[in-house]
Amino acid sequence: MHSEKGQRMAVGLSRFKRPYRQHSSSYIKLSKTGWLIESAAAFLIALLVGGSPAGADEFDPLAVYSEARPLNDRWQACAASFVRRRLQSQQTSEALAEDALDRCRAEQNRLRRFLVDKIGRGSAENVVTLLREKYQSDLTAAINALRTRD
């Protein structure tokens, strides 16, 4: 009987060893694959989130935007102030918006000069032109909305 127990144990062990080995080897494969995937994901996240820090000579658009923001805000505030005083005039909203931006050329030019120093003349001209078109459109819409509300 002892031999039967031994055989039973051997049979029992072989039954358990085989599935355990398969499970164990697949676990090892999964853990190796999981490790590779986790490493690749961490690397991609580090590249996307961290990026490379801008050196002293490198262009940093966020820094330029932060520095230019007060100049841009003054330009918009000037135009809004001009419009506010003339909101009840008979002038069309398009003409009033254009006059407001024309009246605030000094603020626009301060922003342009700042941008020329940071990004060059051509790029600064493009940025200011796009901003002016957007602000004129936005002012026109705001004037129309305020006039219909009153």
Backbone as CSV, one residue per row, in Angstrom:
resi,resn,N_x,N_y,N_z,CA_x,CA_y,CA_z,C_x,C_y,C_z
1,MET,0.811,-1.186,0.000,0.000,0.000,0.000,0.857,1.254,0.000
2,HIS,1.954,1.068,0.649,2.835,2.215,0.654,3.228,2.593,-0.768
3,SER,3.463,1.564,-1.568,3.794,1.851,-2.955,2.598,2.437,-3.687
4,GLU,1.411,1.986,-3.314,0.229,2.579,-3.931,0.099,4.042,-3.549
5,LYS,0.378,4.297,-2.265,0.336,5.695,-1.854,1.383,6.491,-2.617
6,GLY,2.559,5.873,-2.749,3.618,6.542,-3.486,3.209,6.794,-4.917
7,GLN,2.556,5.783,-5.502,2.098,5.975,-6.872,0.995,7.017,-6.929
8,ARG,0.122,6.904,-5.972,-0.946,7.900,-5.947,-0.361,9.295,-5.769
9,MET,0.597,9.370,-4.904,1.208,10.672,-4.689,1.913,11.139,-5.961
10,ALA,2.574,10.199,-6.618,3.262,10.568,-7.848,2.253,10.992,-8.904
11,VAL,1.167,10.229,-8.991,0.128,10.586,-9.945,-0.481,11.927,-9.555
12,GLY,-0.737,12.079,-8.262,-1.309,13.334,-7.778,-0.375,14.502,-8.023
13,LEU,0.899,14.275,-7.783,1.856,15.350,-8.012,1.970,15.684,-9.493
14,SER,1.968,14.647,-10.308,2.102,14.925,-11.732,0.882,15.674,-12.251
15,ARG,-0.263,15.350,-11.700,-1.461,16.076,-12.121,-1.370,17.543,-11.715
16,PHE,-0.874,17.778,-10.527,-0.797,19.157,-10.054,0.404,19.899,-10.620
17,LYS,1.489,19.189,-10.832,2.682,19.856,-11.341,2.464,20.387,-12.753
18,ARG,1.860,19.596,-13.572,1.714,19.987,-14.965,0.883,21.266,-15.129
19,PRO,-0.319,21.310,-14.575,-1.053,22.566,-14.705,-0.337,23.725,-14.012
20,TYR,0.316,23.427,-12.902,1.018,24.486,-12.199,2.155,25.030,-13.051
21,ARG,2.866,24.136,-13.709,3.959,24.578,-14.573,3.422,25.429,-15.723
22,GLN,2.334,24.985,-16.325,1.768,25.767,-17.418,1.317,27.129,-16.904
23,HIS,0.654,27.105,-15.775,0.192,28.357,-15.201,1.383,29.231,-14.821
24,SER,2.377,28.601,-14.229,3.553,29.334,-13.798,4.281,29.942,-14.987
25,SER,4.460,29.162,-16.059,5.179,29.693,-17.212,4.372,30.784,-17.900
26,SER,3.051,30.637,-17.972,2.256,31.695,-18.581,2.266,32.930,-17.691
27,TYR,2.335,32.728,-16.380,2.430,33.857,-15.472,3.745,34.601,-15.692
28,ILE,4.810,33.837,-15.872,6.107,34.455,-16.120,6.073,35.212,-17.438
29,LYS,5.474,34.619,-18.470,5.372,35.304,-19.757,4.547,36.580,-19.615
30,LEU,3.431,36.498,-18.890,2.598,37.679,-18.705,3.333,38.750,-17.922
31,SER,4.051,38.320,-16.883,4.739,39.331,-16.090,5.858,39.980,-16.894
32,LYS,6.542,39.220,-17.759,7.567,39.824,-18.611,6.923,40.767,-19.613
33,THR,5.834,40.347,-20.216,5.126,41.191,-21.174,4.561,42.417,-20.472
34,GLY,3.972,42.213,-19.302,3.427,43.332,-18.537,4.498,44.336,-18.178
35,TRP,5.668,43.839,-17.823,6.779,44.715,-17.478,7.195,45.548,-18.682
36,LEU,7.243,44.903,-19.857,7.614,45.635,-21.066,6.581,46.703,-21.403
37,ILE,5.312,46.342,-21.288,4.243,47.296,-21.584,4.281,48.449,-20.593
38,GLU,4.452,48.122,-19.308,4.517,49.177,-18.296,5.715,50.087,-18.529
39,SER,6.846,49.514,-18.902,8.039,50.324,-19.164,7.827,51.232,-20.368
40,ALA,7.239,50.676,-21.422,6.985,51.477,-22.623,5.999,52.598,-22.321
41,ALA,4.957,52.289,-21.559,3.967,53.308,-21.206,4.602,54.405,-20.359
42,ALA,5.420,54.020,-19.398,6.086,55.012,-18.549,7.010,55.900,-19.376
43,PHE,7.709,55.304,-20.331,8.607,56.065,-21.189,7.826,57.076,-22.029
44,LEU,6.703,56.622,-22.618,5.889,57.524,-23.434,5.299,58.653,-22.601
45,ILE,4.831,58.326,-21.410,4.269,59.357,-20.533,5.341,60.373,-20.166
46,ALA,6.533,59.885,-19.870,7.628,60.796,-19.526,7.948,61.725,-20.691
47,LEU,7.923,61.191,-21.911,8.196,62.030,-23.077,7.101,63.059,-23.303
48,LEU,5.851,62.609,-23.198,4.738,63.503,-23.481,4.546,64.552,-22.399
49,VAL,4.597,64.133,-21.160,4.337,65.054,-20.062,5.562,65.881,-19.732
50,GLY,6.659,65.209,-19.561,7.867,65.911,-19.149,8.500,66.676,-20.278
51,GLY,8.597,66.044,-21.426,9.279,66.670,-22.544,10.714,66.975,-22.177
52,SER,11.325,67.799,-22.941,12.671,68.225,-22.591,12.599,69.684,-22.181
53,PRO,13.259,70.039,-21.119,13.195,71.425,-20.673,13.848,72.346,-21.696
54,ALA,13.273,73.521,-21.855,13.819,74.480,-22.811,15.101,75.069,-22.252
55,GLY,16.122,75.059,-23.062,17.390,75.641,-22.655,17.330,77.153,-22.759
56,ALA,18.404,77.791,-22.408,18.433,79.250,-22.409,18.219,79.822,-23.807
57,ASP,18.701,79.135,-24.835,18.588,79.649,-26.197,17.378,79.109,-26.944
58,GLU,16.615,78.211,-26.342,15.484,77.603,-27.027,14.230,78.454,-26.874
59,PHE,13.373,78.390,-27.883,12.112,79.120,-27.888,11.109,78.407,-26.997
60,ASP,10.508,79.135,-26.082,9.493,78.580,-25.196,8.202,79.367,-25.400
61,PRO,7.257,78.821,-26.198,6.045,79.582,-26.511,5.203,79.915,-25.284
62,LEU,5.204,79.050,-24.281,4.420,79.342,-23.078,4.983,80.541,-22.321
63,ALA,6.290,80.649,-22.291,6.905,81.795,-21.618,6.588,83.083,-22.370
64,VAL,6.661,83.041,-23.694,6.351,84.225,-24.502,4.893,84.616,-24.300
65,TYR,4.005,83.626,-24.315,2.581,83.899,-24.114,2.342,84.541,-22.750
66,SER,2.974,84.003,-21.724,2.801,84.551,-20.373,3.304,85.983,-20.280
67,GLU,4.430,86.243,-20.916,4.995,87.589,-20.873,4.182,88.578,-21.708
68,ALA,3.591,88.115,-22.796,2.837,89.000,-23.690,1.415,89.243,-23.203
69,ARG,0.936,88.420,-22.337,-0.464,88.502,-21.912,-0.869,89.871,-21.364
70,PRO,-0.084,90.499,-20.476,-0.502,91.826,-19.988,-0.626,92.861,-21.110
71,LEU,0.267,92.805,-22.091,0.187,93.737,-23.221,-1.070,93.473,-24.045
72,ASN,-1.370,92.211,-24.255,-2.568,91.832,-24.994,-3.827,92.249,-24.229
73,ASP,-3.819,92.042,-22.920,-4.975,92.425,-22.098,-5.214,93.933,-22.143
74,ARG,-4.133,94.719,-22.130,-4.275,96.186,-22.213,-4.885,96.600,-23.549
75,TRP,-4.474,95.930,-24.606,-5.017,96.226,-25.935,-6.522,95.953,-25.956
76,GLN,-6.930,94.811,-25.438,-8.351,94.471,-25.412,-9.143,95.404,-24.498
77,ALA,-8.567,95.754,-23.353,-9.253,96.654,-22.419,-9.441,98.033,-23.040
78,CYS,-8.446,98.497,-23.761,-8.542,99.788,-24.440,-9.694,99.773,-25.444
79,ALA,-9.759,98.732,-26.254,-10.816,98.636,-27.266,-12.192,98.530,-26.609
80,ALA,-12.289,97.757,-25.548,-13.576,97.611,-24.854,-14.020,98.934,-24.246
81,SER,-13.082,99.684,-23.696,-13.404,100.982,-23.108,-13.913,101.954,-24.174
82,PHE,-13.273,101.952,-25.326,-13.697,102.813,-26.430,-15.117,102.453,-26.864
83,VAL,-15.382,101.166,-27.007,-16.710,100.711,-27.442,-17.766,101.059,-26.398
84,ARG,-17.456,100.852,-25.139,-18.425,101.093,-24.061,-18.952,102.531,-24.097
85,ARG,-18.073,103.483,-24.357,-18.480,104.897,-24.381,-19.311,105.240,-25.614
86,ARG,-19.233,104.416,-26.651,-19.921,104.729,-27.908,-20.968,103.683,-28.293
87,LEU,-21.357,102.895,-27.363,-22.277,101.794,-27.639,-23.624,102.279,-28.186
88,GLN,-24.076,103.438,-27.736,-25.381,103.956,-28.167,-25.300,104.800,-29.440
89,SER,-24.124,104.881,-30.033,-23.983,105.688,-31.252,-24.708,105.017,-32.418
90,GLN,-24.874,105.764,-33.492,-25.535,105.239,-34.691,-24.567,104.496,-35.607
91,GLN,-23.326,104.437,-35.219,-22.290,103.774,-36.014,-22.563,102.262,-36.066
92,THR,-22.285,101.640,-37.213,-22.486,100.187,-37.310,-21.520,99.480,-36.362
93,SER,-21.880,98.283,-35.969,-21.029,97.533,-35.042,-19.664,97.230,-35.665
94,GLU,-19.636,96.966,-36.967,-18.364,96.690,-37.648,-17.463,97.922,-37.640
95,ALA,-18.049,99.074,-37.951,-17.269,100.317,-37.985,-16.803,100.707,-36.585
96,LEU,-17.665,100.514,-35.587,-17.294,100.839,-34.205,-16.150,99.945,-33.727
97,ALA,-16.207,98.667,-34.050,-15.130,97.745,-33.664,-13.821,98.137,-34.342
98,GLU,-13.896,98.493,-35.614,-12.686,98.904,-36.335,-12.120,100.200,-35.759
99,ASP,-12.997,101.158,-35.459,-12.541,102.414,-34.848,-11.890,102.164,-33.488
100,ALA,-12.460,101.259,-32.719,-11.906,100.947,-31.393,-10.489,100.396,-31.527
101,LEU,-10.301,99.478,-32.451,-8.966,98.908,-32.635,-7.996,99.933,-33.212
102,ASP,-8.497,100.817,-34.089,-7.638,101.877,-34.620,-7.219,102.840,-33.515
103,ARG,-8.145,103.166,-32.624,-7.860,104.085,-31.529,-6.827,103.499,-30.563
104,CYS,-6.749,102.182,-30.517,-5.842,101.500,-29.580,-4.579,100.992,-30.272
105,ARG,-4.147,101.683,-31.315,-2.932,101.290,-32.051,-1.693,101.293,-31.155
106,ALA,-1.637,102.199,-30.199,-0.453,102.266,-29.323,-0.291,100.957,-28.551
107,GLU,-1.387,100.433,-28.016,-1.328,99.165,-27.282,-0.990,98.009,-28.222
108,GLN,-1.583,98.040,-29.413,-1.292,97.012,-30.417,0.191,97.040,-30.785
109,ASN,0.740,98.230,-30.960,2.148,98.358,-31.341,3.092,97.927,-30.218
110,ARG,2.706,98.151,-28.966,3.530,97.663,-27.848,3.616,96.143,-27.881
111,LEU,2.480,95.507,-28.119,2.466,94.043,-28.225,3.305,93.593,-29.420
112,ARG,3.160,94.272,-30.541,3.926,93.911,-31.741,5.431,94.017,-31.478
113,ARG,5.868,95.123,-30.863,7.304,95.297,-30.583,7.827,94.200,-29.660
114,PHE,7.036,93.859,-28.654,7.436,92.782,-27.753,7.598,91.473,-28.529
115,LEU,6.621,91.171,-29.381,6.669,89.922,-30.147,7.812,89.914,-31.157
116,VAL,8.126,91.059,-31.748,9.250,91.127,-32.687,10.535,90.716,-31.979
117,ASP,10.722,91.195,-30.758,11.920,90.824,-29.992,11.966,89.329,-29.693
118,LYS,10.808,88.724,-29.502,10.755,87.318,-29.090,10.696,86.338,-30.256
119,ILE,9.919,86.664,-31.297,9.685,85.674,-32.360,10.037,86.172,-33.759
120,GLY,10.509,87.397,-33.871,10.894,87.922,-35.181,9.781,88.748,-35.811
121,ARG,10.185,89.608,-36.749,9.246,90.554,-37.354,8.114,89.873,-38.118
122,GLY,8.448,88.925,-38.974,7.417,88.275,-39.795,6.381,87.543,-38.958
123,SER,6.856,86.773,-37.996,5.928,86.031,-37.134,5.097,86.975,-36.281
124,ALA,5.719,88.033,-35.784,4.992,89.004,-34.962,3.890,89.675,-35.774
125,GLU,4.195,90.037,-37.014,3.179,90.656,-37.879,2.013,89.701,-38.106
126,ASN,2.323,88.433,-38.354,1.261,87.440,-38.565,0.389,87.284,-37.327
127,VAL,1.018,87.205,-36.170,0.267,87.028,-34.924,-0.633,88.232,-34.675
128,VAL,-0.090,89.431,-34.805,-0.876,90.642,-34.530,-2.009,90.787,-35.547
129,THR,-1.752,90.462,-36.800,-2.809,90.530,-37.818,-3.941,89.565,-37.489
130,LEU,-3.586,88.335,-37.118,-4.617,87.358,-36.747,-5.386,87.796,-35.505
131,LEU,-4.662,88.316,-34.510,-5.334,88.794,-33.298,-6.275,89.949,-33.615
132,ARG,-5.826,90.871,-34.439,-6.662,92.024,-34.783,-7.948,91.575,-35.484
133,GLU,-7.826,90.639,-36.420,-9.019,90.131,-37.112,-9.970,89.447,-36.129
134,LYS,-9.407,88.660,-35.233,-10.244,87.972,-34.247,-10.910,88.967,-33.311
135,TYR,-10.149,89.940,-32.822,-10.714,90.922,-31.900,-11.782,91.775,-32.579
136,GLN,-11.577,92.105,-33.846,-12.594,92.887,-34.555,-13.883,92.079,-34.679
137,SER,-13.752,90.811,-35.011,-14.924,89.940,-35.114,-15.618,89.786,-33.754
138,ASP,-14.821,89.572,-32.711,-15.387,89.410,-31.366,-16.047,90.697,-30.872
139,LEU,-15.409,91.838,-31.134,-15.997,93.118,-30.726,-17.310,93.374,-31.459
140,THR,-17.335,93.074,-32.742,-18.558,93.258,-33.524,-19.692,92.421,-32.942
141,ALA,-19.406,91.170,-32.627,-20.429,90.291,-32.037,-20.865,90.805,-30.668
142,ALA,-19.919,91.273,-29.861,-20.260,91.786,-28.529,-21.111,93.050,-28.632
143,ILE,-20.769,93.926,-29.561,-21.549,95.158,-29.756,-22.976,94.806,-30.155
144,ASN,-23.117,93.892,-31.103,-24.461,93.469,-31.531,-25.247,92.875,-30.367
145,ALA,-24.594,92.041,-29.578,-25.278,91.416,-28.440,-25.692,92.462,-27.407
146,LEU,-24.819,93.410,-27.120,-25.144,94.449,-26.135,-26.239,95.384,-26.640
147,ARG,-26.218,95.682,-27.906,-27.239,96.578,-28.458,-28.611,95.916,-28.496
148,THR,-28.665,94.641,-28.765,-29.966,93.960,-28.795,-30.486,93.699,-27.388
149,ARG,-29.593,93.622,-26.424,-30.000,93.398,-25.036,-30.632,94.650,-24.449
150,ASP,-30.103,95.802,-24.805,-30.607,97.069,-24.227,-31.872,97.527,-24.858
